[in-house]
Amino acid sequence: MSLVAGFVLGGGIGLFAASVTPTIPTADKPQQSAREVLRELKVSTLSYGKNFAAIGFMFSGVECAIESYRGKTDWKNGTYAGGITGGILGLRAGVKAGVFGAIGFAAFSSVIDYYMRH
């Protein structure tokens, strides 16, 4: 479910991001046709959709595994899952980015979990 929801949410964000991206023609590049603009919208939408789907799938899988291992349903599961997911995603850019990704995603997951439960 998180895979599909992530793809739909990411697709919507990608569609919005592509629609606000400036496409200013320059002297060496002629004005884009409607077909080229729609092609860019499609590429952006699919890219964002796939990325959000992967993040949602990874987060929910890790959270489910942690919850099964701990045998508890509480805010710590989301925090741990956020840390692991953010760390794995951040490691693509290096160790420092992995640490910041883990901290940031864990903090974000904790805040969202707090507001969803209260």
HUSUL-V421078 format. One record per residue. N is the residue number from 0. SS is DSSP state (H for helix, E for strand, L for the rest). OMEGA is omega in whole degrees, -180 to 180 (NA if undefined). NEAR is the number of other ideal C-beta (glycine too) atoms within 12 Angstrom. Layout:
n:ss:omega:near
N:SS:OMEGA:NEAR
N:SS:OMEGA:NEAR
//
This chain:
n:ss:omega:near
0:L:-179:13
1:H:178:24
2:H:-179:22
3:H:180:16
4:H:178:19
5:H:180:28
6:H:-180:26
7:H:179:21
8:H:179:23
9:H:177:29
10:H:178:27
11:H:178:20
12:H:177:24
13:H:177:29
14:H:178:24
15:H:-178:16
16:H:180:22
17:H:-178:26
18:H:180:17
19:H:177:12
20:L:-177:16
21:L:176:11
22:L:-177:21
23:L:179:9
24:L:176:13
25:L:-178:10
26:L:-177:7
27:L:180:5
28:L:-179:10
29:L:179:10
30:L:-179:12
31:L:175:18
32:L:179:12
33:H:180:11
34:H:179:10
35:H:179:17
36:H:179:18
37:H:177:17
38:H:177:16
39:H:176:23
40:H:-180:27
41:H:-179:18
42:H:-180:20
43:H:-179:27
44:H:-180:27
45:H:180:21
46:H:179:22
47:H:-180:27
48:H:180:30
49:H:180:22
50:H:179:25
51:H:178:29
52:H:180:27
53:H:180:23
54:H:179:33
55:H:179:27
56:H:-180:24
57:H:-178:26
58:H:-177:37
59:H:177:27
60:H:179:22
61:H:180:32
62:H:179:34
63:H:179:20
64:H:179:17
65:H:180:27
66:H:178:21
67:H:-179:14
68:H:-177:14
69:H:-178:18
70:L:-180:10
71:L:174:14
72:L:179:15
73:L:-175:17
74:H:-177:25
75:H:180:23
76:H:179:29
77:H:179:35
78:H:178:31
79:H:180:29
80:H:177:38
81:H:178:35
82:H:-180:31
83:H:-179:29
84:H:179:35
85:H:178:33
86:H:179:29
87:H:180:24
88:H:-179:28
89:H:-179:25
90:H:177:18
91:H:-179:14
92:H:179:15
93:L:-176:13
94:H:-179:13
95:H:178:13
96:H:177:19
97:H:179:22
98:H:179:20
99:H:177:20
100:H:179:28
101:H:-180:28
102:H:-178:21
103:H:-179:22
104:H:178:33
105:H:179:31
106:H:179:19
107:H:179:23
108:H:179:33
109:H:-179:25
110:H:179:18
111:H:179:20
112:H:179:24
113:H:-178:16
114:H:180:12
115:H:-178:11
116:H:-178:14
117:L:NA:8
//
